[in-house]
Amino acid sequence: MGVKERREKEKGQRKKHILDTAKKLLLEKGLKSTSINQIAKQAELSVGAIYFYFKDKEDLFAALQVEGLNLLSRTIAEAIDDQCTPEDKIRKITQSYLRFSQEYKSYFDIINYFLASPETIFSLERKRQIDERGNDSISILRAAIGEGIEKGLFKEVDPGRQAIILWSACHGMIQLKKLEKTILPKDSHQSLYCDVVERFLEGLRI
């Protein structure tokens, strides 16, 4: 490995370290209580080093959000192939989302944090860019629904609208896992999650 390659690798590792530190602090302390100074201190770096990679806190948290959304879309895209039927694609997409929430919990929590937070940190342009990354995952689901319509398997519905409905239902079901030991003691969270998807598919079928 040459000097240039080594430096690029070190930069990549340092940037990842900053993002990991910011992710941890954000989930522990919240948005208002997490500052660039705190991130630098926790990461054992100078404030200047943070600003070398990110121009401000908005830029840093936007990068964190995009990183999680890109990982989510890759996870979903890798779960399906052209041999799957539209119904199987929908099942695999929704199962991938559930698996992502479990295997990459910190990223899921970050995505959910910004979705649920009443506070606004991102500018309209930055939010548009982030929403585009989030749409990458939903567009895969939308395409599967559209394919089912084209093949005469599903009713003539708006695939984009239906994708949002199912995505919202799955996201809500993932949140209910917190109640697995209280109001859902007799039901498996996994089986309930699958039931939501199956009821959705029943409504789509001709």
Backbone as ProteinMPNN parsed JSONL, in Angstrom:
{"seq_chain_A": "MGVKERREKEKGQRKKHILDTAKKLLLEKGLKSTSINQIAKQAELSVGAIYFYFKDKEDLFAALQVEGLNLLSRTIAEAIDDQCTPEDKIRKITQSYLRFSQEYKSYFDIINYFLASPETIFSLERKRQIDERGNDSISILRAAIGEGIEKGLFKEVDPGRQAIILWSACHGMIQLKKLEKTILPKDSHQSLYCDVVERFLEGLRI", "coords_chain_A": {"N_chain_A": [[0.847, -1.196, 0.0], [0.632, 2.149, -0.97], [1.803, 5.482, 0.027], [-0.188, 7.434, -0.442], [-2.519, 5.884, -0.636], [-2.547, 4.814, 1.93], [-2.93, 7.093, 3.48], [-5.48, 7.877, 2.63], [-6.947, 5.731, 3.545], [-6.596, 6.026, 6.301], [-7.886, 8.467, 6.669], [-10.499, 7.733, 6.046], [-11.003, 5.916, 8.12], [-10.793, 7.612, 10.332], [-12.879, 9.382, 9.867], [-15.059, 7.624, 10.052], [-14.805, 6.96, 12.737], [-15.426, 9.39, 13.934], [-18.116, 9.653, 13.137], [-19.224, 7.394, 14.386], [-18.835, 8.064, 17.048], [-20.377, 10.397, 17.25], [-22.886, 9.312, 16.748], [-23.262, 7.671, 18.995], [-23.262, 9.58, 21.095], [-25.441, 11.181, 20.356], [-27.63, 9.445, 20.647], [-27.46, 8.972, 23.341], [-27.539, 11.505, 24.642], [-29.189, 13.224, 23.232], [-30.268, 15.653, 20.755], [-29.95, 18.487, 21.297], [-28.157, 18.48, 23.392], [-25.829, 17.526, 22.39], [-22.791, 18.44, 21.155], [-20.314, 19.805, 18.885], [-17.926, 20.146, 20.235], [-18.193, 18.279, 22.329], [-18.285, 15.914, 20.884], [-15.753, 15.917, 19.735], [-14.176, 15.757, 22.045], [-14.986, 13.264, 23.117], [-14.197, 11.613, 21.049], [-11.536, 11.919, 21.182], [-10.167, 13.809, 19.664], [-9.139, 16.868, 18.045], [-11.145, 19.872, 17.915], [-10.79, 21.131, 15.526], [-10.101, 18.993, 13.896], [-12.521, 17.69, 13.618], [-13.939, 19.587, 12.172], [-12.512, 19.492, 9.861], [-13.498, 17.37, 8.47], [-16.266, 17.738, 8.545], [-18.433, 20.441, 7.97], [-20.146, 21.629, 9.804], [-22.398, 20.987, 12.616], [-24.824, 20.195, 11.544], [-24.042, 19.186, 9.066], [-22.549, 16.98, 9.892], [-24.452, 15.338, 11.262], [-26.231, 14.937, 9.194], [-24.676, 13.422, 7.471], [-24.461, 11.161, 9.021], [-27.102, 10.278, 9.114], [-27.551, 9.767, 6.372], [-25.665, 7.752, 5.951], [-26.785, 5.633, 7.423], [-29.227, 5.298, 6.03], [-28.322, 4.612, 3.485], [-27.122, 2.168, 4.041], [-29.386, 0.733, 4.795], [-30.864, 0.665, 2.358], [-29.111, -0.85, 0.781], [-29.129, -3.258, 2.17], [-31.763, -4.082, 1.762], [-31.917, -4.209, -1.055], [-30.138, -6.282, -1.587], [-31.518, -8.445, -0.694], [-33.411, -9.339, -2.456], [-34.167, -10.751, -5.709], [-34.384, -11.135, -9.32], [-35.754, -13.456, -9.744], [-37.641, -13.758, -7.822], [-41.117, -13.73, -6.985], [-43.522, -11.009, -7.205], [-44.944, -10.913, -4.738], [-43.242, -12.366, -3.035], [-41.028, -10.718, -3.135], [-41.986, -8.467, -1.788], [-42.396, -9.578, 0.739], [-39.727, -10.247, 1.395], [-38.499, -7.757, 1.332], [-39.777, -6.396, 3.44], [-39.078, -8.071, 5.555], [-36.358, -7.67, 5.522], [-36.209, -5.061, 6.389], [-37.08, -5.335, 9.02], [-35.02, -6.999, 9.963], [-32.855, -5.291, 9.615], [-33.422, -3.377, 11.573], [-32.803, -4.806, 13.804], [-30.199, -5.924, 13.5], [-28.673, -3.721, 12.865], [-29.107, -1.841, 14.909], [-28.372, 0.638, 16.088], [-28.144, 2.341, 13.882], [-30.762, 2.201, 12.917], [-32.055, 3.345, 15.097], [-31.043, 5.939, 14.96], [-32.099, 6.815, 12.492], [-34.808, 6.651, 13.151], [-34.834, 8.458, 15.241], [-34.542, 11.005, 14.053], [-36.802, 10.977, 12.465], [-38.842, 10.969, 14.344], [-38.345, 13.152, 15.959], [-39.426, 16.351, 17.08], [-37.914, 18.531, 16.707], [-36.062, 20.591, 14.414], [-33.221, 20.209, 12.569], [-32.007, 20.15, 10.13], [-31.515, 21.953, 7.094], [-33.867, 22.949, 4.513], [-32.944, 22.134, 1.989], [-30.958, 20.277, 2.679], [-32.536, 18.428, 4.032], [-34.109, 17.565, 1.92], [-32.21, 16.176, 0.405], [-31.572, 14.106, 2.178], [-34.067, 12.867, 2.41], [-34.32, 11.879, -0.159], [-32.458, 9.816, -0.121], [-33.703, 8.161, 1.732], [-35.904, 7.519, 0.257], [-34.901, 5.715, -1.528], [-35.067, 3.114, -0.488], [-37.842, 2.797, -0.151], [-38.612, 3.011, -2.786], [-37.83, 0.598, -3.885], [-39.659, -1.145, -2.779], [-41.957, 0.007, -3.847], [-41.539, -0.542, -6.544], [-41.787, -3.335, -6.565], [-44.483, -3.654, -5.925], [-45.588, -2.352, -8.123], [-44.731, -4.087, -10.143], [-46.268, -6.341, -9.571], [-48.796, -5.349, -10.201], [-48.524, -4.863, -12.956], [-48.245, -7.473, -13.864], [-50.726, -8.459, -13.517], [-51.422, -9.455, -11.07], [-52.008, -7.974, -8.857], [-54.373, -5.515, -7.674], [-55.423, -2.554, -9.474], [-53.828, -0.127, -8.237], [-52.348, 2.784, -6.663], [-49.028, 2.432, -6.717], [-46.986, 3.817, -5.343], [-48.299, 5.108, -3.234], [-49.314, 2.877, -1.859], [-46.933, 1.659, -1.126], [-45.905, 3.462, 0.747], [-47.876, 3.224, 2.712], [-47.577, 0.516, 3.551], [-44.903, 0.582, 4.394], [-45.046, 2.387, 6.499], [-46.704, 0.969, 8.234], [-45.092, -1.252, 8.831], [-42.933, 0.033, 10.047], [-44.181, 1.061, 12.295], [-44.907, -1.339, 13.554], [-42.414, -2.35, 14.23], [-41.7, -0.592, 16.237], [-43.43, -1.459, 18.201], [-42.236, -3.635, 19.313], [-41.086, -3.048, 21.696], [-43.067, -3.466, 23.493], [-43.3, -6.119, 23.844], [-43.052, -7.71, 26.12], [-45.043, -6.868, 27.72], [-47.873, -5.73, 26.887], [-48.088, -7.512, 24.85], [-47.754, -10.272, 25.569], [-48.574, -12.84, 24.781], [-48.262, -13.059, 22.134], [-46.094, -13.479, 19.4], [-43.757, -11.12, 18.38], [-42.566, -11.23, 15.891], [-44.373, -12.854, 14.443], [-46.65, -11.258, 14.452], [-45.729, -9.091, 13.018], [-45.283, -10.291, 10.519], [-47.909, -10.951, 9.982], [-49.107, -8.486, 9.535], [-47.964, -7.837, 7.073], [-48.974, -9.922, 5.475], [-51.73, -9.427, 5.597], [-51.778, -7.047, 4.245], [-50.958, -7.912, 1.694], [-53.123, -9.524, 1.041], [-55.058, -7.61, 0.65], [-54.126, -6.492, -1.671], [-54.234, -8.413, -3.664], [-55.901, -9.63, -6.6]], "CA_chain_A": [[0.0, 0.0, 0.0], [1.42, 3.364, -1.074], [1.566, 6.533, 1.011], [-1.472, 8.063, -0.743], [-3.58, 4.939, -0.269], [-2.56, 4.699, 3.386], [-3.537, 8.31, 4.012], [-6.919, 7.834, 2.346], [-7.521, 4.739, 4.458], [-6.602, 6.632, 7.635], [-8.947, 9.476, 6.661], [-11.764, 7.011, 6.098], [-11.15, 5.361, 9.471], [-11.025, 8.722, 11.267], [-14.239, 9.874, 9.618], [-15.964, 6.633, 10.625], [-14.695, 7.094, 14.188], [-16.19, 10.587, 14.291], [-19.537, 9.343, 12.972], [-19.611, 6.436, 15.437], [-18.88, 8.815, 18.304], [-21.547, 11.282, 17.183], [-24.066, 8.444, 16.845], [-23.378, 7.251, 20.389], [-23.63, 10.738, 21.913], [-26.783, 11.635, 19.994], [-28.609, 8.541, 21.248], [-27.359, 9.076, 24.807], [-27.789, 12.832, 25.185], [-30.15, 13.99, 22.463], [-29.75, 16.6, 19.777], [-29.537, 19.772, 21.872], [-27.047, 18.305, 24.335], [-24.652, 16.995, 21.689], [-22.098, 19.513, 20.455], [-19.07, 19.453, 18.205], [-16.898, 20.05, 21.272], [-18.362, 17.0, 23.019], [-17.909, 14.853, 19.953], [-14.294, 15.954, 19.636], [-13.618, 15.266, 23.307], [-15.251, 11.836, 23.223], [-13.427, 10.931, 19.996], [-10.131, 12.206, 21.454], [-9.658, 14.553, 18.52], [-9.318, 18.304, 18.2], [-12.329, 20.408, 17.25], [-10.374, 21.385, 14.147], [-10.127, 17.73, 13.153], [-13.924, 17.429, 13.281], [-14.319, 20.52, 11.111], [-11.822, 19.108, 8.628], [-14.37, 16.403, 7.785], [-17.649, 18.207, 8.513], [-18.393, 21.904, 8.105], [-20.876, 22.004, 11.006], [-23.119, 19.875, 13.235], [-25.837, 19.739, 10.586], [-23.352, 18.374, 8.068], [-22.157, 15.726, 10.532], [-25.625, 14.504, 11.515], [-26.782, 14.57, 7.89], [-23.841, 12.313, 6.993], [-24.822, 10.003, 9.838], [-28.414, 9.834, 8.633], [-27.378, 9.216, 5.024], [-24.937, 6.492, 6.094], [-27.752, 4.621, 7.838], [-30.2, 5.081, 4.962], [-27.637, 3.878, 2.413], [-26.971, 0.79, 4.517], [-30.716, 0.134, 4.73], [-31.231, 0.372, 0.958], [-28.27, -1.959, 0.311], [-29.626, -4.463, 2.832], [-33.016, -4.464, 1.096], [-31.636, -4.579, -2.448], [-29.442, -7.574, -1.61], [-32.419, -9.51, -0.23], [-34.308, -9.772, -3.522], [-33.593, -10.956, -7.044], [-35.388, -11.149, -10.384], [-36.48, -14.727, -9.731], [-38.702, -13.685, -6.818], [-42.414, -13.195, -7.388], [-43.775, -9.726, -6.534], [-45.306, -11.125, -3.333], [-42.042, -12.755, -2.284], [-40.193, -9.523, -3.014], [-42.548, -7.64, -0.721], [-42.091, -10.253, 2.011], [-38.294, -10.15, 1.67], [-38.192, -6.352, 1.608], [-40.24, -6.068, 4.795], [-38.252, -8.82, 6.501], [-35.05, -7.005, 5.543], [-36.35, -3.874, 7.232], [-37.105, -5.819, 10.397], [-33.673, -7.479, 10.286], [-32.007, -4.101, 9.728], [-33.692, -2.751, 12.874], [-32.214, -5.655, 14.843], [-28.761, -6.104, 13.284], [-28.051, -2.391, 12.816], [-30.03, -1.116, 15.782], [-27.976, 2.028, 16.304], [-28.514, 3.098, 12.685], [-32.225, 2.298, 12.918], [-32.42, 4.312, 16.134], [-30.725, 7.276, 14.452], [-33.118, 7.129, 11.489], [-36.063, 6.862, 13.866], [-34.68, 9.664, 16.056], [-34.825, 12.188, 13.248], [-38.19, 10.89, 12.01], [-39.75, 11.23, 15.457], [-38.01, 14.379, 16.672], [-40.143, 17.563, 16.67], [-36.91, 19.551, 16.425], [-35.549, 20.6, 13.049], [-31.812, 20.584, 12.513], [-31.56, 20.211, 8.742], [-32.105, 22.933, 6.187], [-34.788, 22.323, 3.565], [-32.171, 21.472, 0.942], [-30.324, 19.108, 3.285], [-33.601, 17.463, 4.301], [-34.492, 16.996, 0.629], [-31.179, 15.204, 0.042], [-31.725, 12.955, 3.063], [-35.31, 12.188, 2.04], [-34.048, 11.139, -1.388], [-31.797, 8.561, 0.274], [-34.726, 7.334, 2.351], [-36.805, 7.065, -0.799], [-34.276, 4.594, -2.252], [-35.619, 1.87, 0.05], [-39.275, 2.742, -0.448], [-38.781, 2.827, -4.233], [-37.691, -0.834, -4.158], [-40.966, -1.689, -2.432], [-42.891, 0.53, -4.839], [-41.316, -1.275, -7.796], [-42.333, -4.688, -6.401], [-45.934, -3.529, -6.033], [-45.861, -2.036, -9.522], [-44.539, -5.303, -10.933], [-47.441, -7.18, -9.351], [-49.904, -4.753, -10.957], [-48.255, -5.105, -14.377], [-48.43, -8.9, -14.148], [-52.123, -8.801, -13.292], [-51.562, -10.159, -9.789], [-52.52, -7.027, -7.876], [-55.365, -4.542, -8.117], [-54.905, -1.305, -10.03], [-53.71, 0.867, -7.16], [-51.168, 3.647, -6.762], [-47.959, 1.69, -6.03], [-46.254, 4.688, -4.429], [-49.131, 5.303, -2.042], [-49.361, 1.608, -1.145], [-45.603, 1.426, -0.547], [-45.831, 4.294, 1.95], [-48.777, 2.636, 3.704], [-46.953, -0.685, 4.115], [-43.675, 0.982, 5.105], [-45.46, 2.999, 7.77], [-47.211, -0.103, 9.09], [-43.938, -2.038, 9.287], [-42.163, 0.858, 10.98], [-44.935, 1.086, 13.538], [-44.812, -2.653, 14.187], [-41.078, -2.479, 14.819], [-41.739, 0.15, 17.497], [-44.209, -2.226, 19.178], [-41.417, -4.678, 19.933], [-40.823, -2.607, 23.069], [-44.181, -3.91, 24.334], [-43.381, -7.573, 23.709], [-43.151, -8.367, 27.422], [-46.112, -6.264, 28.511], [-49.201, -5.925, 26.316], [-48.064, -8.566, 23.828], [-47.071, -11.461, 26.115], [-48.985, -14.1, 24.16], [-48.032, -12.991, 20.691], [-44.739, -13.264, 18.924], [-43.633, -9.886, 17.599], [-42.264, -11.636, 14.515], [-45.585, -13.348, 13.79], [-47.521, -10.106, 14.253], [-45.13, -8.319, 11.933], [-45.584, -11.025, 9.284], [-49.351, -10.889, 9.778], [-49.373, -7.182, 8.929], [-47.583, -7.935, 5.659], [-49.9, -10.83, 4.794], [-53.016, -8.734, 5.457], [-51.561, -6.076, 3.189], [-50.954, -8.639, 0.437], [-54.495, -9.955, 0.782], [-55.761, -6.461, 0.123], [-53.62, -6.175, -3.014], [-54.529, -9.474, -4.644], [-57.134, -9.558, -7.379]], "C_chain_A": [[0.879, 1.242, 0.0], [1.031, 4.389, -0.024], [0.191, 7.16, 0.809], [-2.623, 7.171, -0.308], [-3.707, 4.824, 1.247], [-3.233, 5.917, 4.027], [-5.035, 8.328, 3.797], [-7.614, 6.847, 3.277], [-7.633, 5.314, 5.867], [-7.697, 7.693, 7.743], [-10.319, 8.821, 6.781], [-12.04, 6.454, 7.486], [-11.458, 6.452, 10.486], [-12.441, 9.274, 11.101], [-15.266, 8.921, 10.217], [-15.97, 6.728, 12.152], [-15.497, 8.3, 14.68], [-17.691, 10.306, 14.22], [-20.032, 8.39, 14.05], [-19.745, 7.139, 16.788], [-20.107, 9.715, 18.355], [-22.839, 10.478, 17.35], [-24.319, 8.052, 18.3], [-23.854, 8.41, 21.273], [-25.054, 11.198, 21.623], [-27.849, 10.772, 20.658], [-28.607, 8.628, 22.771], [-27.872, 10.407, 25.34], [-28.861, 13.628, 24.455], [-29.486, 15.056, 21.62], [-29.187, 17.876, 20.405], [-28.295, 19.633, 22.742], [-25.795, 17.721, 23.686], [-24.024, 18.107, 20.854], [-20.85, 18.984, 19.759], [-17.95, 19.29, 19.225], [-16.974, 18.709, 22.005], [-17.937, 15.832, 22.142], [-16.39, 14.76, 19.842], [-13.642, 15.373, 20.893], [-13.783, 13.761, 23.429], [-14.424, 11.04, 22.224], [-11.92, 11.093, 20.192], [-9.453, 12.835, 20.236], [-9.833, 16.043, 18.801], [-10.598, 18.732, 17.498], [-12.018, 20.675, 15.782], [-10.416, 20.138, 13.29], [-11.55, 17.378, 12.748], [-14.332, 18.304, 12.102], [-13.567, 20.264, 9.804], [-12.716, 18.19, 7.796], [-15.802, 16.903, 7.62], [-17.676, 19.704, 8.783], [-19.149, 22.404, 9.332], [-21.637, 20.789, 11.53], [-24.177, 19.312, 12.295], [-25.216, 18.803, 9.558], [-22.993, 17.006, 8.632], [-23.356, 14.804, 10.723], [-26.321, 14.094, 10.214], [-26.004, 13.388, 7.32], [-24.182, 11.03, 7.737], [-26.152, 9.408, 9.372], [-28.305, 9.158, 7.267], [-26.66, 7.872, 5.075], [-25.9, 5.365, 6.468], [-28.741, 4.29, 6.737], [-29.581, 4.325, 3.787], [-27.457, 2.408, 2.785], [-28.309, 0.052, 4.441], [-31.077, -0.241, 3.3], [-30.39, -0.763, 0.39], [-28.763, -3.28, 0.892], [-30.877, -4.983, 2.125], [-32.758, -4.944, -0.328], [-30.987, -5.949, -2.547], [-30.356, -8.743, -1.253], [-33.302, -10.059, -1.343], [-33.539, -10.007, -4.82], [-34.727, -11.071, -8.052], [-36.215, -12.423, -10.412], [-37.639, -14.721, -8.744], [-40.011, -13.2, -7.445], [-42.609, -11.849, -6.698], [-44.135, -9.892, -5.052], [-44.085, -11.488, -2.492], [-41.095, -11.576, -2.121], [-40.679, -8.645, -1.874], [-42.255, -8.256, 0.641], [-40.613, -10.078, 2.374], [-37.881, -8.719, 1.995], [-38.573, -6.004, 3.043], [-39.458, -6.837, 5.86], [-36.86, -8.208, 6.615], [-35.084, -5.768, 6.426], [-36.362, -4.266, 8.704], [-35.713, -6.265, 10.834], [-32.704, -6.309, 10.458], [-32.183, -3.456, 11.105], [-33.057, -3.527, 14.017], [-30.689, -5.718, 14.724], [-28.002, -4.78, 13.262], [-28.895, -1.441, 13.658], [-29.651, 0.355, 15.949], [-28.323, 2.891, 15.094], [-30.025, 3.269, 12.607], [-32.676, 3.348, 13.931], [-32.138, 5.746, 15.687], [-31.769, 7.709, 13.43], [-34.429, 7.468, 12.174], [-36.01, 8.139, 14.699], [-35.072, 10.906, 15.255], [-36.241, 12.174, 12.682], [-39.149, 11.351, 13.105], [-39.519, 12.581, 16.126], [-38.811, 15.581, 16.165], [-39.175, 18.694, 16.317], [-36.438, 19.44, 14.97], [-34.102, 21.063, 13.071], [-31.37, 20.82, 11.073], [-32.268, 21.327, 7.972], [-33.016, 22.201, 5.203], [-34.038, 21.561, 2.474], [-31.512, 20.213, 1.472], [-31.363, 18.024, 3.545], [-34.05, 16.792, 3.004], [-33.493, 15.912, 0.21], [-31.294, 13.932, 0.887], [-32.966, 12.159, 2.69], [-35.14, 11.385, 0.75], [-33.376, 9.807, -1.091], [-32.802, 7.612, 0.921], [-35.672, 6.759, 1.317], [-36.22, 5.9, -1.587], [-34.869, 3.268, -1.794], [-37.092, 1.721, -0.305], [-39.511, 2.497, -1.936], [-38.632, 1.356, -4.63], [-39.016, -1.536, -3.865], [-42.013, -1.243, -3.449], [-42.766, -0.228, -6.161], [-41.901, -2.684, -7.728], [-43.859, -4.674, -6.513], [-46.332, -3.242, -7.477], [-45.724, -3.248, -10.423], [-45.751, -6.235, -10.792], [-48.655, -6.669, -10.105], [-49.749, -5.052, -12.448], [-48.506, -6.555, -14.772], [-49.859, -9.372, -13.895], [-52.37, -9.547, -11.999], [-52.209, -9.275, -8.728], [-53.562, -6.105, -8.509], [-54.671, -3.301, -8.678], [-54.918, -0.235, -8.938], [-52.486, 1.74, -7.436], [-50.027, 2.962, -6.008], [-47.163, 2.539, -5.036], [-47.011, 4.888, -3.128], [-49.164, 4.031, -1.2], [-48.023, 1.287, -0.483], [-45.439, 2.217, 0.749], [-46.693, 3.703, 3.063], [-48.12, 1.423, 4.365], [-45.706, -0.328, 4.915], [-44.006, 1.57, 6.471], [-45.952, 1.937, 8.748], [-46.068, -0.933, 9.66], [-43.115, -1.256, 10.301], [-42.865, 0.915, 12.338], [-44.863, -0.229, 14.287], [-43.457, -2.859, 14.836], [-41.039, -1.747, 16.173], [-42.46, -0.643, 18.593], [-43.409, -3.343, 19.84], [-41.097, -4.338, 21.387], [-41.895, -3.115, 24.034], [-44.319, -5.424, 24.364], [-43.58, -8.273, 25.047], [-44.257, -7.781, 28.294], [-47.474, -6.54, 27.875], [-49.239, -7.004, 25.244], [-47.442, -9.86, 24.354], [-47.399, -12.759, 25.417], [-48.723, -14.14, 22.664], [-46.565, -12.771, 20.379], [-44.708, -11.988, 18.095], [-43.386, -10.215, 16.134], [-43.537, -12.069, 13.784], [-46.571, -12.21, 13.537], [-47.036, -9.253, 13.083], [-45.456, -8.972, 10.58], [-47.064, -10.948, 8.947], [-49.753, -9.567, 9.134], [-49.088, -7.232, 7.427], [-48.568, -8.805, 4.892], [-51.266, -10.187, 4.607], [-52.924, -7.689, 4.345], [-51.623, -6.762, 1.822], [-52.359, -9.127, 0.062], [-55.307, -8.812, 0.162], [-55.332, -6.074, -1.284], [-54.076, -7.166, -4.076], [-55.87, -9.233, -5.345], [-58.038, -10.733, -7.003]], "O_chain_A": [[1.76, 1.389, 0.847], [0.066, 4.205, 0.718], [-0.527, 7.395, 1.782], [-3.583, 7.634, 0.31], [-4.81, 4.748, 1.787], [-3.998, 5.792, 4.982], [-5.786, 8.746, 4.679], [-8.728, 7.093, 3.741], [-8.64, 5.115, 6.547], [-8.357, 7.809, 8.776], [-11.185, 9.291, 7.518], [-13.169, 6.51, 7.973], [-12.274, 6.26, 11.388], [-13.112, 9.592, 12.083], [-16.24, 9.364, 10.826], [-17.019, 6.592, 12.783], [-16.162, 8.235, 15.714], [-18.444, 10.672, 15.123], [-21.136, 8.557, 14.569], [-20.651, 6.844, 17.567], [-20.793, 9.787, 19.374], [-23.771, 10.922, 18.02], [-25.454, 8.096, 18.774], [-24.747, 8.235, 22.103], [-25.789, 11.565, 22.54], [-28.845, 11.284, 21.17], [-29.629, 8.388, 23.414], [-28.555, 10.448, 26.363], [-29.386, 14.601, 24.995], [-28.293, 15.326, 21.757], [-28.076, 18.294, 20.079], [-27.478, 20.551, 22.822], [-24.809, 17.452, 24.372], [-24.661, 18.648, 19.95], [-20.397, 17.868, 20.015], [-17.117, 18.394, 19.094], [-15.949, 18.081, 22.271], [-17.307, 14.883, 22.61], [-15.818, 13.67, 19.854], [-12.687, 14.6, 20.814], [-12.843, 13.057, 23.798], [-13.997, 9.923, 22.516], [-11.123, 10.491, 19.472], [-8.349, 12.462, 19.839], [-10.59, 16.427, 19.693], [-11.082, 18.045, 16.598], [-12.861, 20.474, 14.908], [-10.727, 20.203, 12.101], [-11.774, 16.834, 11.666], [-14.979, 17.843, 11.162], [-13.958, 20.775, 8.754], [-12.689, 18.232, 6.566], [-16.48, 16.533, 6.661], [-17.025, 20.185, 9.711], [-18.842, 23.476, 9.853], [-21.541, 19.698, 10.968], [-24.4, 18.102, 12.251], [-25.784, 17.764, 9.222], [-23.115, 15.993, 7.943], [-23.29, 13.622, 10.386], [-26.928, 13.026, 10.143], [-26.591, 12.465, 6.756], [-24.189, 9.946, 7.154], [-26.297, 8.192, 9.254], [-28.897, 8.103, 7.039], [-27.005, 6.955, 4.33], [-25.838, 4.274, 5.901], [-29.064, 3.12, 6.529], [-30.242, 3.492, 3.166], [-27.619, 1.519, 1.949], [-28.354, -1.119, 4.065], [-31.549, -1.352, 3.054], [-30.892, -1.561, -0.401], [-28.811, -4.295, 0.196], [-31.024, -6.187, 1.916], [-33.31, -5.957, -0.759], [-31.254, -6.697, -3.488], [-30.006, -9.901, -1.485], [-33.884, -11.133, -1.194], [-32.419, -9.528, -4.999], [-35.898, -11.101, -7.674], [-37.271, -12.461, -11.044], [-38.521, -15.577, -8.815], [-39.999, -12.352, -8.337], [-41.935, -11.567, -5.707], [-43.689, -9.112, -4.211], [-43.912, -10.987, -1.381], [-40.433, -11.445, -1.092], [-39.88, -8.137, -1.087], [-41.907, -7.548, 1.587], [-40.284, -9.794, 3.526], [-37.012, -8.497, 2.838], [-37.791, -5.395, 3.772], [-39.205, -6.312, 6.944], [-36.255, -8.228, 7.687], [-34.117, -5.462, 7.123], [-35.732, -3.612, 9.534], [-35.274, -5.951, 11.94], [-31.84, -6.332, 11.334], [-31.207, -3.039, 11.728], [-32.802, -2.966, 15.082], [-29.976, -5.582, 15.719], [-26.821, -4.731, 13.605], [-29.337, -0.39, 13.193], [-30.525, 1.222, 15.951], [-28.747, 4.036, 15.249], [-30.518, 4.346, 12.272], [-33.572, 4.144, 13.652], [-32.903, 6.659, 15.997], [-32.27, 8.832, 13.487], [-35.086, 8.45, 11.825], [-37.02, 8.826, 14.85], [-35.838, 11.747, 15.726], [-36.824, 13.232, 12.443], [-40.138, 12.033, 12.834], [-40.415, 13.099, 16.792], [-38.874, 15.813, 14.958], [-39.566, 19.689, 15.706], [-36.417, 18.359, 14.382], [-33.794, 22.162, 13.531], [-30.457, 21.607, 10.826], [-33.451, 21.6, 8.175], [-32.945, 20.978, 5.075], [-34.45, 20.469, 2.081], [-31.505, 19.186, 0.794], [-31.108, 16.843, 3.309], [-34.339, 15.596, 2.988], [-33.889, 14.855, -0.282], [-31.134, 12.822, 0.378], [-32.934, 10.929, 2.655], [-35.752, 10.329, 0.59], [-33.678, 8.794, -1.722], [-32.761, 6.404, 0.688], [-36.182, 5.65, 1.476], [-36.96, 5.17, -2.246], [-35.144, 2.394, -2.616], [-37.534, 0.647, -0.712], [-40.491, 1.853, -2.313], [-39.24, 0.915, -5.605], [-39.44, -2.416, -4.614], [-42.858, -2.037, -3.861], [-43.767, -0.518, -6.815], [-42.447, -3.177, -8.715], [-44.454, -5.566, -7.118], [-47.292, -3.816, -7.991], [-46.505, -3.424, -11.358], [-46.2, -6.837, -11.767], [-49.459, -7.461, -10.597], [-50.706, -5.441, -13.118], [-48.934, -6.83, -15.893], [-50.16, -10.556, -14.045], [-53.403, -10.198, -11.839], [-52.872, -9.767, -7.815], [-53.613, -5.946, -9.729], [-53.502, -3.037, -8.396], [-55.911, 0.468, -8.753], [-51.696, 1.457, -8.336], [-50.054, 2.914, -4.779], [-46.717, 2.035, -4.006], [-46.424, 4.841, -2.047], [-49.054, 4.09, 0.025], [-47.99, 0.706, 0.602], [-44.899, 1.706, 1.73], [-46.285, 3.685, 4.224], [-48.107, 1.312, 5.591], [-45.48, -0.877, 5.993], [-43.338, 1.288, 7.465], [-45.656, 1.995, 9.941], [-46.078, -1.278, 10.842], [-42.655, -1.813, 11.298], [-42.227, 0.828, 13.388], [-44.77, -0.243, 15.514], [-43.368, -3.483, 15.894], [-40.424, -2.223, 17.127], [-42.135, -0.512, 19.773], [-43.861, -3.932, 20.822], [-40.868, -5.228, 22.207], [-41.667, -3.189, 25.242], [-45.32, -5.956, 24.844], [-44.214, -9.327, 25.101], [-44.397, -8.148, 29.461], [-48.16, -7.48, 28.275], [-50.317, -7.372, 24.778], [-46.665, -10.49, 23.636], [-46.598, -13.693, 25.445], [-48.947, -15.162, 22.015], [-45.889, -11.971, 21.024], [-45.54, -11.799, 17.208], [-43.927, -9.56, 15.243], [-43.751, -11.69, 12.633], [-47.256, -12.202, 12.514], [-47.825, -8.765, 12.274], [-45.849, -8.297, 9.628], [-47.439, -10.887, 7.776], [-50.641, -9.534, 8.283], [-49.87, -6.733, 6.618], [-48.956, -8.463, 3.776], [-51.898, -10.376, 3.568], [-53.879, -7.478, 3.598], [-52.263, -6.257, 0.899], [-52.724, -9.135, -1.114], [-56.129, -9.025, -0.73], [-56.076, -5.411, -2.007], [-54.279, -6.806, -5.236], [-56.821, -8.711, -4.763], [-59.136, -10.865, -7.545]]}, "name": "protein", "num_of_chains": 1, "seq": "MGVKERREKEKGQRKKHILDTAKKLLLEKGLKSTSINQIAKQAELSVGAIYFYFKDKEDLFAALQVEGLNLLSRTIAEAIDDQCTPEDKIRKITQSYLRFSQEYKSYFDIINYFLASPETIFSLERKRQIDERGNDSISILRAAIGEGIEKGLFKEVDPGRQAIILWSACHGMIQLKKLEKTILPKDSHQSLYCDVVERFLEGLRI"}
